Amino acid sequence: MSRRMRGPIALRPRLSPGVPLSVTGECRPTVRYGTGPVKAAILWAMVAVVAYRLWRGPQTEARAALLVAVAVFSHWVLDFVVHRPDLPLYDNTAKVGLGLWNRPVLALGLEAALLLGSMALYLRGQRRGRGGLIIFGLVMLGIHVLAFFGPPPPSARVAAVTALVAYVGLAGIIAWWEHHGTVVPSVA
């Protein structure tokens, strides 16, 4: 964690060299957004639960709020799997990470499986509009392949702006899709 980071939020992103971009041995620059120590992940999970309960109201099921917390905390767990040992456990003292990004084909396979598996779970409760969502998922997968094996961004600022625009744009598309789709309970 750089000195420019305070808590779980990075004031400025930085490129982390040493993570392979492709099988040709280039370095893959990655932007550190400050997943940070486990305590930061726990804090973010608690913030997400409070936000979820405020949004859904006091009648919110505890189980649903717990799922939100687990989903948010899982980001740190998945970072642990893919990052090289650069994730601090607590205050930058012990660094951990299994380094799956050192094997980009395996890392991409895991991330693609998570994306496609999540989409499959969502589509189980979807009656109409499956084709568009499948195309959206394939576009997301294509963007992911480009991020793994394409050319590196020219600077940390370009990487950060591109990532933020992509996150907001993709989330907006999904929000629109969710609003206009018909969700029915699945029978499992």
Backbone as a printed PyTorch tensor [residue, N CA C, xyz], in Angstrom:
tensor([[[  0.8480,  -1.1650,   0.0000],
         [  0.0000,   0.0000,   0.0000],
         [  0.8940,   1.2290,   0.0000]],

        [[  0.6000,   2.1760,  -0.8360],
         [  1.4360,   3.3700,  -0.9090],
         [  1.0510,   4.3470,   0.1910]],

        [[  1.9150,   5.3180,   0.4120],
         [  1.6400,   6.3290,   1.4300],
         [  0.4890,   7.2410,   1.0170]],

        [[  0.1070,   7.2140,  -0.2410],
         [ -0.9770,   8.0680,  -0.7090],
         [ -2.3420,   7.4660,  -0.3920]],

        [[ -2.3620,   6.2820,   0.1490],
         [ -3.6350,   5.6410,   0.4680],
         [ -3.9880,   5.9350,   1.9140]],

        [[ -5.2300,   6.2630,   2.1360],
         [ -5.7350,   6.4640,   3.4880],
         [ -6.9640,   5.5930,   3.6200]],

        [[ -6.9100,   4.6440,   4.5280],
         [ -8.0350,   3.7390,   4.6890],
         [ -8.2110,   2.8960,   3.4430]],

        [[ -9.4530,   2.5670,   3.1320],
         [ -9.6890,   1.6860,   2.0000],
         [ -9.7220,   2.3710,   0.6440]],

        [[ -9.5470,   3.6970,   0.5920],
         [ -9.6660,   4.4040,  -0.6840],
         [ -8.3220,   4.9940,  -1.0830]],

        [[ -7.8770,   4.6990,  -2.2970],
         [ -6.6290,   5.2620,  -2.8080],
         [ -6.9060,   6.6670,  -3.3190]],

        [[ -6.0500,   7.6170,  -2.9370],
         [ -6.2090,   8.9750,  -3.4330],
         [ -5.7860,   9.0730,  -4.8870]],

        [[ -4.7680,   8.2950,  -5.2790],
         [ -4.3230,   8.2340,  -6.6610],
         [ -3.9920,   6.7870,  -6.9880]],

        [[ -4.4620,   6.3070,  -8.1090],
         [ -4.0910,   4.9430,  -8.4690],
         [ -2.6300,   4.8860,  -8.8730]],

        [[ -2.0280,   3.7110,  -8.7420],
         [ -0.6560,   3.5310,  -9.2110],
         [ -0.5760,   2.2110,  -9.9530]],

        [[  0.3660,   2.1340, -10.8710],
         [  0.5550,   0.8980, -11.6160],
         [  1.4590,  -0.0180, -10.8180]],

        [[  1.0980,  -1.2800, -10.7780],
         [  1.9150,  -2.2770, -10.0860],
         [  2.5780,  -3.1610, -11.1200]],

        [[  3.8740,  -2.9650, -11.3840],
         [  4.5390,  -3.8190, -12.3660],
         [  4.7790,  -5.2130, -11.7930]],

        [[  5.0320,  -6.1450, -12.6750],
         [  5.3950,  -7.4780, -12.2240],
         [  4.2940,  -8.4970, -12.3450]],

        [[  3.1020,  -8.0830, -12.7280],
         [  2.0190,  -9.0340, -12.9280],
         [  1.9070,  -9.2560, -14.4320]],

        [[  2.0500, -10.4930, -14.9010],
         [  2.0880, -10.7280, -16.3530],
         [  0.8280, -10.2500, -17.0630]],

        [[  1.0230,  -9.6370, -18.2010],
         [ -0.0830,  -9.2200, -19.0490],
         [ -0.4010, -10.3140, -20.0560]],

        [[  0.6000, -10.9660, -20.5480],
         [  0.3530, -11.9520, -21.5850],
         [  1.3760, -13.0670, -21.4900]],

        [[  1.1540, -14.0640, -22.2960],
         [  2.0790, -15.1880, -22.3030],
         [  3.4220, -14.8040, -22.9140]],

        [[  3.5290, -13.5990, -23.4910],
         [  4.8010, -13.1650, -24.0640],
         [  5.7440, -12.6060, -23.0110]],

        [[  5.2740, -12.4900, -21.7740],
         [  6.1440, -12.0440, -20.7000],
         [  6.0870, -10.5620, -20.4100]],

        [[  5.2020,  -9.8030, -21.0670],
         [  5.0760,  -8.3900, -20.7490],
         [  4.5250,  -8.2470, -19.3300]],

        [[  4.7810,  -7.1270, -18.7130],
         [  4.2050,  -6.8670, -17.4010],
         [  2.8070,  -6.3070, -17.5680]],

        [[  1.8930,  -6.7690, -16.7540],
         [  0.5250,  -6.2710, -16.7810],
         [  0.3750,  -5.2090, -15.7010]],

        [[  0.2100,  -3.9490, -16.0750],
         [ -0.0070,  -2.9400, -15.0520],
         [ -1.3910,  -3.1090, -14.4520]],

        [[ -1.4810,  -3.0100, -13.1660],
         [ -2.7760,  -3.1080, -12.5160],
         [ -2.9650,  -1.8760, -11.6520]],

        [[ -4.1760,  -1.4220, -11.5780],
         [ -4.4790,  -0.2510, -10.7790],
         [ -4.8910,  -0.7240,  -9.3930]],

        [[ -4.2630,  -0.1630,  -8.3760],
         [ -4.6070,  -0.4790,  -6.9910],
         [ -5.6800,   0.5040,  -6.5490]],

        [[ -6.8580,   0.0210,  -6.2820],
         [ -7.9220,   0.8810,  -5.7950],
         [ -8.0200,   0.8480,  -4.2860]],

        [[ -7.1970,   0.0480,  -3.6390],
         [ -7.2040,   0.0650,  -2.1910],
         [ -8.0990,  -0.9720,  -1.5680]],

        [[ -8.1120,  -2.1970,  -2.0970],
         [ -8.8040,  -3.2620,  -1.3930],
         [ -8.2290,  -3.3270,   0.0060]],

        [[ -6.9190,  -3.2660,   0.0740],
         [ -6.2220,  -3.0820,   1.3300],
         [ -6.3490,  -4.2280,   2.3000]],

        [[ -6.1410,  -3.9120,   3.5650],
         [ -6.1480,  -4.9440,   4.5950],
         [ -7.5290,  -5.5750,   4.7680]],

        [[ -7.5320,  -6.6950,   5.4610],
         [ -8.7830,  -7.3880,   5.7480],
         [ -9.7410,  -6.4570,   6.4900]],

        [[ -9.2000,  -5.6280,   7.3790],
         [-10.0800,  -4.7220,   8.1420],
         [-10.8310,  -3.7720,   7.2130]],

        [[-10.1980,  -3.3510,   6.1180],
         [-10.8860,  -2.4770,   5.1650],
         [-12.0050,  -3.2400,   4.4620]],

        [[-11.7590,  -4.5050,   4.1220],
         [-12.7950,  -5.3150,   3.4720],
         [-13.9800,  -5.5260,   4.4120]],

        [[-13.6960,  -5.7360,   5.6880],
         [-14.7750,  -5.8930,   6.6690],
         [-15.5490,  -4.5920,   6.8060]],

        [[-14.8260,  -3.4730,   6.8400],
         [-15.4840,  -2.1650,   6.9220],
         [-16.3920,  -1.9330,   5.7190]],

        [[-15.8940,  -2.2200,   4.5100],
         [-16.7120,  -2.0530,   3.3030],
         [-17.9430,  -2.9500,   3.3450]],

        [[-17.7930,  -4.1770,   3.8480],
         [-18.9410,  -5.0860,   3.9560],
         [-19.9840,  -4.5110,   4.9070]],

        [[-19.5340,  -3.9200,   6.0130],
         [-20.4780,  -3.3220,   6.9680],
         [-21.1680,  -2.0970,   6.3540]],

        [[-20.4030,  -1.2880,   5.6260],
         [-20.9980,  -0.1200,   4.9580],
         [-22.0420,  -0.5750,   3.9380]],

        [[-21.7370,  -1.6280,   3.2030],
         [-22.6840,  -2.1430,   2.2020],
         [-23.9670,  -2.6430,   2.8550]],

        [[-23.8580,  -3.3010,   4.0090],
         [-25.0480,  -3.7830,   4.7190],
         [-25.9050,  -2.6150,   5.1770]],

        [[-25.2680,  -1.5860,   5.7440],
         [-26.0220,  -0.4130,   6.1940],
         [-26.7090,   0.2520,   5.0050]],

        [[-25.9800,   0.4260,   3.9070],
         [-26.5720,   1.0450,   2.7110],
         [-27.7300,   0.2050,   2.1830]],

        [[-27.5470,  -1.1030,   2.1590],
         [-28.6070,  -1.9970,   1.6830],
         [-29.8410,  -1.8920,   2.5710]],

        [[-29.6480,  -1.8750,   3.8760],
         [-30.7920,  -1.8060,   4.7960],
         [-31.4930,  -0.4510,   4.6940]],

        [[-30.7210,   0.6290,   4.4810],
         [-31.3390,   1.9430,   4.2880],
         [-32.1460,   1.9750,   2.9950]],

        [[-31.6100,   1.3450,   1.9600],
         [-32.2740,   1.3320,   0.6540],
         [-33.5280,   0.4680,   0.6790]],

        [[-33.4380,  -0.7030,   1.2910],
         [-34.5650,  -1.6450,   1.2910],
         [-35.5540,  -1.4210,   2.4180]],

        [[-35.1720,  -0.6650,   3.4390],
         [-36.0760,  -0.3810,   4.5470],
         [-35.8670,  -1.3180,   5.7260]],

        [[-36.5260,  -1.0130,   6.8350],
         [-36.3050,  -1.7770,   8.0670],
         [-36.8030,  -3.2210,   8.0010]],

        [[-37.6720,  -3.5310,   7.0610],
         [-38.2020,  -4.8960,   6.9560],
         [-37.2470,  -5.8370,   6.2280]],

        [[-36.0540,  -5.3700,   5.8910],
         [-35.0730,  -6.1690,   5.1700],
         [-34.7300,  -7.4320,   5.9510]],

        [[-34.7290,  -8.5510,   5.2530],
         [-34.3450,  -9.8130,   5.8830],
         [-32.8700,  -9.7810,   6.2590]],

        [[-32.5490, -10.3090,   7.4160],
         [-31.1560, -10.3720,   7.8580],
         [-30.3410, -11.2490,   6.9150]],

        [[-30.9590, -12.2880,   6.3890],
         [-30.2460, -13.1880,   5.4680],
         [-29.8140, -12.4610,   4.2000]],

        [[-30.6730, -11.6070,   3.6680],
         [-30.3280, -10.8450,   2.4650],
         [-29.1870,  -9.8710,   2.7660]],

        [[-29.2400,  -9.2130,   3.9290],
         [-28.1730,  -8.2840,   4.3040],
         [-26.8530,  -9.0380,   4.4940]],

        [[-26.9210, -10.2300,   5.0510],
         [-25.7080, -11.0390,   5.2170],
         [-25.1270, -11.4300,   3.8560]],

        [[-25.9710, -11.7400,   2.8890],
         [-25.4970, -12.0610,   1.5400],
         [-24.7910, -10.8630,   0.9060]],

        [[-25.2940,  -9.6650,   1.1510],
         [-24.6350,  -8.4550,   0.6500],
         [-23.2420,  -8.3360,   1.2740]],

        [[-23.1500,  -8.5470,   2.5880],
         [-21.8550,  -8.4640,   3.2670],
         [-20.8800,  -9.4950,   2.7320]],

        [[-21.3500, -10.7160,   2.5350],
         [-20.4880, -11.7840,   2.0140],
         [-20.0270, -11.4510,   0.5950]],

        [[-20.9370, -10.9260,  -0.2210],
         [-20.5770, -10.5700,  -1.5960],
         [-19.4950,  -9.4910,  -1.6120]],

        [[-19.6180,  -8.4850,  -0.7560],
         [-18.6220,  -7.4150,  -0.7160],
         [-17.2920,  -7.9430,  -0.1800]],

        [[-17.3180,  -8.7230,   0.8950],
         [-16.0770,  -9.2550,   1.4690],
         [-15.3940, -10.2340,   0.5180]],

        [[-16.1760, -10.9150,  -0.3060],
         [-15.5950, -11.9000,  -1.2310],
         [-14.6010, -11.2470,  -2.1880]],

        [[-14.7120,  -9.9490,  -2.4060],
         [-13.7470,  -9.2570,  -3.2740],
         [-12.3330,  -9.4320,  -2.7180]],

        [[-12.1750,  -9.2720,  -1.3930],
         [-10.8480,  -9.4400,  -0.7940],
         [-10.3900, -10.8890,  -0.9310]],

        [[-11.2940, -11.8130,  -0.7400],
         [-10.9360, -13.2370,  -0.8460],
         [-10.4660, -13.5480,  -2.2640]],

        [[-11.1800, -13.0480,  -3.2540],
         [-10.7790, -13.2840,  -4.6430],
         [ -9.4800, -12.5480,  -4.9710]],

        [[ -9.2920, -11.3390,  -4.4150],
         [ -8.0090, -10.6540,  -4.5800],
         [ -6.8780, -11.4960,  -4.0010]],

        [[ -7.1070, -12.1310,  -2.8660],
         [ -6.1050, -12.9970,  -2.2460],
         [ -5.6930, -14.1140,  -3.1970]],

        [[ -6.6640, -14.6510,  -3.9300],
         [ -6.3680, -15.7500,  -4.8590],
         [ -5.5480, -15.2570,  -6.0470]],

        [[ -5.8800, -14.0980,  -6.6020],
         [ -5.2330, -13.6730,  -7.8470],
         [ -4.0010, -12.7940,  -7.6590]],

        [[ -3.9420, -12.0070,  -6.5980],
         [ -2.8050, -11.0990,  -6.4070],
         [ -1.5400, -11.8550,  -6.0340]],

        [[ -0.3990, -11.2600,  -6.4280],
         [  0.8650, -11.7360,  -5.8730],
         [  0.8780, -11.2940,  -4.4100]],

        [[  1.8290, -11.7090,  -3.5950],
         [  1.8080, -11.3310,  -2.1740],
         [  2.0210,  -9.8270,  -1.9570]],

        [[  0.9580,  -9.0500,  -2.2040],
         [  1.0220,  -7.6060,  -1.9770],
         [ -0.1980,  -7.0830,  -1.2190]],

        [[ -1.0570,  -7.9810,  -0.7600],
         [ -2.2330,  -7.5680,   0.0020],
         [ -1.9130,  -7.5840,   1.4890]],

        [[ -2.0190,  -6.4490,   2.1540],
         [ -1.7030,  -6.4280,   3.5840],
         [ -2.8110,  -7.0790,   4.4020]],

        [[ -2.4050,  -7.8750,   5.3740],
         [ -3.3860,  -8.4270,   6.3040],
         [ -3.8510,  -7.3500,   7.2720]],

        [[ -2.8800,  -6.5790,   7.7940],
         [ -3.2150,  -5.5100,   8.7360],
         [ -2.1040,  -4.4600,   8.6790]],

        [[ -2.4550,  -3.2470,   8.4210],
         [ -1.5220,  -2.1190,   8.4280],
         [ -0.2070,  -2.3770,   7.7130]],

        [[ -0.2570,  -3.0160,   6.5980],
         [  0.9070,  -3.1720,   5.7360],
         [  2.0350,  -3.9990,   6.3680]],

        [[  1.7070,  -4.8210,   7.3530],
         [  2.7580,  -5.5950,   8.0190],
         [  3.0280,  -6.9120,   7.3130]],

        [[  2.0430,  -7.7550,   7.1920],
         [  2.2090,  -9.0410,   6.5090],
         [  1.4810,  -8.9710,   5.1730]],

        [[  2.1540,  -9.3500,   4.1100],
         [  1.5590,  -9.2970,   2.7720],
         [  1.2370, -10.7210,   2.3220]],

        [[  0.0610, -10.8900,   1.7240],
         [ -0.3700, -12.2090,   1.2820],
         [ -0.8930, -12.1380,  -0.1450]],

        [[ -1.0190, -13.2810,  -0.7660],
         [ -1.5600, -13.4110,  -2.1070],
         [ -1.0240, -14.6800,  -2.7420]],

        [[ -1.8860, -15.3850,  -3.4600],
         [ -1.4820, -16.6480,  -4.0820],
         [ -0.8850, -16.4630,  -5.4760]],

        [[ -1.0840, -15.3140,  -6.0930],
         [ -0.4230, -15.0040,  -7.3500],
         [ -0.9650, -15.6880,  -8.5880]],

        [[ -2.2740, -15.9360,  -8.6250],
         [ -2.8320, -16.5770,  -9.8160],
         [ -2.6280, -15.7200, -11.0630]],

        [[ -2.4770, -14.4090, -10.9160],
         [ -2.2250, -13.5570, -12.0790],
         [ -0.9000, -13.9000, -12.7500]],

        [[ -0.0290, -14.6080, -12.0680],
         [  1.2080, -15.0590, -12.6940],
         [  0.9290, -16.1420, -13.7330]],

        [[ -0.2540, -16.6740, -13.7330],
         [ -0.7170, -17.6540, -14.7170],
         [ -1.9770, -17.0880, -15.3700]],

        [[ -1.8050, -16.1800, -16.3360],
         [ -2.9510, -15.4250, -16.8530],
         [ -4.0490, -16.2820, -17.4710]],

        [[ -3.7040, -17.3980, -18.0860],
         [ -4.7440, -18.2390, -18.6930],
         [ -5.6240, -18.8350, -17.5970]],

        [[ -5.0110, -19.3090, -16.5090],
         [ -5.7910, -19.8490, -15.3940],
         [ -6.6140, -18.7560, -14.7190]],

        [[ -6.0130, -17.5830, -14.5370],
         [ -6.7290, -16.4690, -13.9090],
         [ -7.9340, -16.0520, -14.7500]],

        [[ -7.7360, -15.9520, -16.0530],
         [ -8.8470, -15.6010, -16.9290],
         [ -9.9190, -16.6830, -16.8860]],

        [[ -9.5090, -17.9440, -16.8540],
         [-10.4790, -19.0400, -16.7600],
         [-11.3190, -18.9500, -15.4960]],

        [[-10.6840, -18.6590, -14.3630],
         [-11.4170, -18.5170, -13.1030],
         [-12.3830, -17.3430, -13.1740]],

        [[-11.9020, -16.2030, -13.6520],
         [-12.7610, -15.0220, -13.7130],
         [-13.8970, -15.2090, -14.7180]],

        [[-13.6380, -15.8920, -15.8320],
         [-14.6970, -16.1790, -16.8070],
         [-15.7230, -17.1330, -16.2010]],

        [[-15.2590, -18.1240, -15.4510],
         [-16.1830, -19.0620, -14.8040],
         [-17.0750, -18.3300, -13.8000]],

        [[-16.5080, -17.3900, -13.0470],
         [-17.3140, -16.6100, -12.1000],
         [-18.3460, -15.7540, -12.8270]],

        [[-17.9320, -15.1050, -13.9090],
         [-18.8530, -14.2740, -14.6810],
         [-19.9790, -15.1120, -15.2780]],

        [[-19.6180, -16.1670, -15.9830],
         [-20.6300, -16.9810, -16.6590],
         [-21.4930, -17.7430, -15.6580]],

        [[-20.8950, -18.1920, -14.5460],
         [-21.6790, -18.8640, -13.5070],
         [-22.6860, -17.9280, -12.8620]],

        [[-22.2680, -16.6890, -12.6110],
         [-23.1830, -15.6970, -12.0390],
         [-24.3290, -15.4060, -13.0000]],

        [[-24.0020, -15.3020, -14.2810],
         [-25.0480, -15.0570, -15.2740],
         [-26.0150, -16.2290, -15.3430]],

        [[-25.5040, -17.4430, -15.2630],
         [-26.3720, -18.6240, -15.3000],
         [-27.3330, -18.6180, -14.1090]],

        [[-26.8360, -18.2610, -12.9230],
         [-27.7180, -18.1800, -11.7510],
         [-28.7970, -17.1290, -11.9550]],

        [[-28.4120, -15.9780, -12.5000],
         [-29.3810, -14.9180, -12.7380],
         [-30.4220, -15.3550, -13.7700]],

        [[-29.9640, -15.9860, -14.8320],
         [-30.8770, -16.3590, -15.9190],
         [-31.8670, -17.4530, -15.5250]],

        [[-31.5790, -18.1830, -14.4620],
         [-32.5380, -19.1980, -13.9990],
         [-33.8700, -18.5760, -13.6450]],

        [[-33.8770, -17.3390, -13.1550],
         [-35.1160, -16.6650, -12.7890],
         [-35.6250, -15.7150, -13.8510]],

        [[-35.1010, -15.7950, -15.0490],
         [-35.4180, -14.8640, -16.1240],
         [-36.2580, -15.5830, -17.1740]],

        [[-37.4170, -15.0130, -17.5280],
         [-38.2580, -15.6360, -18.5490],
         [-37.9950, -15.1100, -19.9450]],

        [[-37.7660, -13.8220, -20.0550],
         [-37.5790, -13.2350, -21.3830],
         [-36.2990, -12.4330, -21.4130]],

        [[-35.8350, -12.1220, -22.5970],
         [-34.6800, -11.2700, -22.7450],
         [-33.3520, -11.9420, -22.4690]],

        [[-33.3170, -13.2400, -22.5390],
         [-32.0700, -13.9490, -22.2510],
         [-30.9860, -13.6760, -23.2840]],

        [[-31.3680, -13.5470, -24.5470],
         [-30.3940, -13.3640, -25.6200],
         [-29.5600, -12.1070, -25.4350]],

        [[-30.2030, -11.0000, -25.0850],
         [-29.4810,  -9.7530, -24.8860],
         [-28.4990,  -9.8320, -23.7370]],

        [[-28.9090, -10.4860, -22.6540],
         [-28.0170, -10.6080, -21.5130],
         [-26.8410, -11.5300, -21.8230]],

        [[-27.0800, -12.5480, -22.5970],
         [-25.9880, -13.4340, -22.9970],
         [-24.9900, -12.6810, -23.8660]],

        [[-25.4920, -11.8600, -24.7950],
         [-24.5970, -11.0380, -25.6260],
         [-23.8150, -10.0660, -24.7450]],

        [[-24.4800,  -9.4480, -23.7660],
         [-23.8140,  -8.5470, -22.8290],
         [-22.6880,  -9.2820, -22.0930]],

        [[-22.9570, -10.4890, -21.6290],
         [-21.9410, -11.2770, -20.9370],
         [-20.7560, -11.6060, -21.8230]],

        [[-21.0300, -11.9100, -23.0860],
         [-19.9370, -12.1960, -24.0090],
         [-19.1090, -10.9480, -24.2940]],

        [[-19.7630,  -9.7920, -24.3680],
         [-19.0200,  -8.5330, -24.5380],
         [-18.1420,  -8.2890, -23.3110]],

        [[-18.7030,  -8.5140, -22.1120],
         [-17.9050,  -8.3590, -20.8910],
         [-16.7120,  -9.3150, -20.8920]],

        [[-16.9370, -10.5330, -21.3390],
         [-15.8520, -11.5110, -21.4070],
         [-14.7890, -11.0530, -22.4030]],

        [[-15.2100, -10.4900, -23.5310],
         [-14.2580,  -9.9560, -24.5070],
         [-13.4280,  -8.8220, -23.9370]],

        [[-14.0690,  -7.9360, -23.1780],
         [-13.3440,  -6.8440, -22.5230],
         [-12.3260,  -7.4170, -21.5430]],

        [[-12.7210,  -8.4670, -20.8520],
         [-11.8300,  -9.1080, -19.8880],
         [-10.6120,  -9.7270, -20.5780]],

        [[-10.8480, -10.3860, -21.7000],
         [ -9.7330, -10.9730, -22.4590],
         [ -8.7800,  -9.8690, -22.9070]],

        [[ -9.3370,  -8.7490, -23.3700],
         [ -8.5100,  -7.6190, -23.7850],
         [ -7.6990,  -7.0760, -22.6100]],

        [[ -8.3210,  -7.0020, -21.4390],
         [ -7.5950,  -6.5200, -20.2600],
         [ -6.4410,  -7.4420, -19.9010]],

        [[ -6.6220,  -8.7490, -20.1000],
         [ -5.5690,  -9.7050, -19.7660],
         [ -4.4600,  -9.7390, -20.8150]],

        [[ -4.8300,  -9.7250, -22.0850],
         [ -3.8470, -10.0040, -23.1280],
         [ -3.6180,  -8.8480, -24.0900]],

        [[ -4.3410,  -7.7410, -23.9010],
         [ -4.1680,  -6.5890, -24.7870],
         [ -3.0040,  -5.7200, -24.3500]],

        [[ -2.7790,  -4.6310, -25.0630],
         [ -1.6720,  -3.7340, -24.7030],
         [ -1.9560,  -3.0330, -23.3770]],

        [[ -0.9210,  -2.7360, -22.6210],
         [ -1.1360,  -2.0440, -21.3480],
         [ -1.5530,  -0.5960, -21.5770]],

        [[ -2.2710,  -0.0200, -20.6310],
         [ -2.6400,   1.3910, -20.7700],
         [ -1.3890,   2.2680, -20.6710]],

        [[ -1.4160,   3.4480, -21.2910],
         [ -0.2220,   4.3030, -21.3000],
         [  0.1370,   4.8910, -19.9420]],

        [[ -0.8370,   4.9920, -19.0320],
         [ -0.5450,   5.5690, -17.7180],
         [ -1.5600,   5.0740, -16.7000]],

        [[ -1.2510,   5.3070, -15.4410],
         [ -2.1770,   4.9370, -14.3670],
         [ -3.4710,   5.7490, -14.4670]],

        [[ -3.3480,   7.0090, -14.8560],
         [ -4.5420,   7.8510, -14.9710],
         [ -5.4850,   7.3140, -16.0570]],

        [[ -4.9370,   6.9560, -17.2060],
         [ -5.7630,   6.4050, -18.2900],
         [ -6.4090,   5.0990, -17.8360]],

        [[ -5.6540,   4.2510, -17.1450],
         [ -6.2050,   2.9870, -16.6540],
         [ -7.3480,   3.2430, -15.6770]],

        [[ -7.1640,   4.1900, -14.7570],
         [ -8.1880,   4.4820, -13.7610],
         [ -9.4410,   5.0590, -14.4020]],

        [[ -9.2840,   6.0150, -15.2990],
         [-10.4460,   6.6330, -15.9460],
         [-11.1870,   5.6040, -16.8010]],

        [[-10.4470,   4.8020, -17.5480],
         [-11.0760,   3.7690, -18.3770],
         [-11.8530,   2.7840, -17.5110]],

        [[-11.2580,   2.3420, -16.4090],
         [-11.9270,   1.3900, -15.5260],
         [-13.1900,   2.0020, -14.9300]],

        [[-13.1120,   3.2450, -14.4460],
         [-14.2840,   3.8720, -13.8340],
         [-15.4060,   4.0810, -14.8450]],

        [[-15.0550,   4.5290, -16.0480],
         [-16.0760,   4.7110, -17.0850],
         [-16.7090,   3.3660, -17.4410]],

        [[-15.8880,   2.3290, -17.5560],
         [-16.4220,   0.9990, -17.8760],
         [-17.3250,   0.4980, -16.7610]],

        [[-16.9030,   0.6470, -15.5050],
         [-17.7300,   0.1800, -14.3860],
         [-19.0750,   0.8870, -14.3600]],

        [[-19.0610,   2.2100, -14.4980],
         [-20.3070,   2.9730, -14.4640],
         [-21.1790,   2.6100, -15.6660]],

        [[-20.5790,   2.5230, -16.8450],
         [-21.3460,   2.1800, -18.0440],
         [-21.9550,   0.7920, -17.9740]],

        [[-21.1620,  -0.1860, -17.5880],
         [-21.6810,  -1.5680, -17.4980],
         [-22.7350,  -1.6880, -16.4040]],

        [[-22.5230,  -1.0220, -15.2660],
         [-23.5290,  -1.0520, -14.1980],
         [-24.8150,  -0.3700, -14.6550]],

        [[-24.6950,   0.7060, -15.4170],
         [-25.8830,   1.3700, -15.9440],
         [-26.6660,   0.4770, -16.8930]],

        [[-25.9630,  -0.2420, -17.7380],
         [-26.6320,  -1.1700, -18.6560],
         [-27.3640,  -2.2520, -17.8750]],

        [[-26.7010,  -2.8150, -16.8740],
         [-27.3280,  -3.8680, -16.0690],
         [-28.5170,  -3.3180, -15.2860]],

        [[-28.4080,  -2.1020, -14.7400],
         [-29.5280,  -1.4970, -14.0100],
         [-30.7270,  -1.3150, -14.9490]],

        [[-30.4530,  -0.8370, -16.1590],
         [-31.5270,  -0.6780, -17.1310],
         [-32.1460,  -2.0400, -17.4530]],

        [[-31.2820,  -3.0270, -17.6570],
         [-31.7480,  -4.3730, -17.9980],
         [-32.6220,  -4.9370, -16.8880]],

        [[-32.1750,  -4.7770, -15.6520],
         [-32.9310,  -5.3000, -14.5060],
         [-34.2840,  -4.6160, -14.3990]],

        [[-34.3120,  -3.3100, -14.6670],
         [-35.5620,  -2.5560, -14.5720],
         [-36.5610,  -2.9570, -15.6550]],

        [[-36.0650,  -3.2730, -16.8460],
         [-36.9490,  -3.5790, -17.9650],
         [-37.1810,  -5.0670, -18.1680]],

        [[-36.4690,  -5.9060, -17.4560],
         [-36.6430,  -7.3530, -17.5940],
         [-37.7570,  -7.8510, -16.6880]],

        [[-38.1450,  -9.0980, -16.8710],
         [-39.1360,  -9.7290, -16.0290],
         [-38.4670, -10.8400, -15.2490]],

        [[-38.4090, -10.6650, -13.9550],
         [-37.7850, -11.6680, -13.0960],
         [-38.8910, -12.4800, -12.4430]],

        [[-38.7750, -13.7780, -12.5220],
         [-39.7370, -14.6730, -11.8760],
         [-38.9790, -15.5760, -10.9280]],

        [[-39.6250, -16.0040,  -9.8600],
         [-38.9310, -16.9130,  -8.9430],
         [-38.5420, -18.1950,  -9.6400]],

        [[-37.3500, -18.6790,  -9.3480],
         [-36.9200, -19.9320,  -9.9650],
         [-37.3690, -21.1000,  -9.1050]],

        [[-37.6020, -22.2050,  -9.7430],
         [-37.9730, -23.4250,  -9.0420],
         [-36.7450, -24.3250,  -9.0910]],

        [[-36.0650, -24.4540,  -7.9540],
         [-34.8470, -25.2380,  -7.9200],
         [-35.0710, -26.6070,  -7.3420]]])
